[in-house]
Amino acid sequence: MTPLVVGTSAIKRATTPELVFAVVRDALIAHAHDRTTVPPPLHLQFPDADGDCHVKAGWVTDTPGFAVKIATGFYRNPAAGLPTNHGLVCAVSARTGEINAILDDQGLLTAWRTAAAGALATHAMARPGAATLAVFGTGEQARLQVEWLARLRPIDTVLVHGRSKDKTRSLCEAFDALGHHARPALADEAAAADMIITTTPAPTPVLQARHVRAGAHVTGIGTDMPHKNELPPALFARAALIATDDHRQCLDHGDFGHAVRAGVTTDTSDTPVGLLLERPVERPDGAITVADLTGVGALDAALAAAVLRELAS
């Protein structure tokens, strides 16, 4: 049987942010309660092309299908007029092993589930009144993190820190058009915001821990491979609450793992993000909280299944 191939146009028609939020939330909760199977990711690097690839798989217990996903990031692509990210998701029957569908999403579902996971974690862990958001990075995920978090809580001001002045200015203009009062910021100013989200492939930390103020929340989403490191270990030493999307992955190649190896926190100091989505987070107003998200294959499986259900309905 020839598998169904689903392109981006159909995926966009079948998918809403509300659907993605619900699926990602439920999958993170299931993962926190060990109701998933998620093997270690496969990583490939292409230094000459400034590119990387990761392959992730996952299954939510007792669901009819699992997924295998390929996601790439080639960071010189924009200079050639190409998107930075590409990918596809292969949906497979967990009962027969047959390939049910190939979602040729060009990385779209990865981008959406990452945006939803970051927004959910940030909203759950930040102070209720936090309204100033800083984003490190100027790519697609930087834009999505702001737009999707704004669906969950009001954002008064967005500070954008990026290496390119032109890209930073362009992203600020896009946010201004959405009413977010955005402006470029130096790293130390951005790190002093109420909420900070880092969205870069940086190999060394993009901010300094001492610039993060008491009461702030920081979400790191870019450290999805061993050679990346967005958040400094010293930030984890200051954190009253550390959350990870996958304990083993974050120890292996997340910012949390860098902090553990630096000896500033222990390998048991984290809490699954999914547990924090189930109940209100207890945090003193002056506490610093940190979420380290490396991307979980079970989320890809759950979202692929939801899209296919919507297309079939």
Helices and strands as residue ranges (DSSP letters): E 4-6, H 8-14, H 17-32, E 36-37, E 42-46, G 47-49, E 51-60, E 65-74, G 77-80, E 85-93, E 99-103, H 108-125, E 132-136, H 140-149, E 157-161, H 165-177, E 182-184, H 187-190, E 195-198, G 209-211, E 217-220, H 233-238, E 241-244, H 247-253, H 255-261, E 270-272, H 273-278, E 289-292, H 297-312
